[in-house]
Amino acid sequence: MSHQDPVSPPTPSPSRAASTWGSSIADPGPLGLAGFAGTTFFLSVVNTNMLGTTVQGTVLGLALFYGGLAQLLAGMWEFTKGNTFGALAFSSFGAFWMSFWYLINHVVPAELAAKASAPDILHSIGLYLLVWSIFTAYMTVAALRTTGAVLAVFVLLTITYFILAWGEFATSSGIHKTGGWFGIATALAAWYASFGGVTAFTHKNSIVPLAPR
């Protein structure tokens, strides 16, 4: 007959340990959505030129810490919970905001110092935005199996990225402003999804329709 040490508890298998650990973590989704929404809203208001493009630098703190770091952490917690979609989405968009911070703080000034032409800089930013457009487009396909609220965020974000990329390639301030308005709509949808997630936890019941699919 096998003997069990009465002092030390049985060691769970790795899969069981991961499951127990993941189940003890709060839902990181509302945090990731809120970080994305707040930063996107601020930058999109700037993109509509309601505040003037010269104040774009004021979004950089949000981009690095709320849109960037907070979302990256939310993505790591989604990995722990076993949510591949949430892990990829939050980690990637957290990296987007961190890369945006670096782009504005270091890359663009370096290109200007190297005497790069303004159209070339705008086209490189357009390509940068096109990369994120493609990523968001295929994540929208995956979002078809989430909730209506999350799907709305990805549909609007895909449109926003493509319009902003188009505006940079066309060097058109009008197209760029249109992208800003779509960005505001995207941020509002993300706030709605975040609100639905956190209030479902505090009220122990969904108080806003999230349209589960």
Order of alpha helices (4+ residues) and beta strands (2+ residues): alpha-alpha-alpha-alpha-alpha-alpha-alpha-alpha
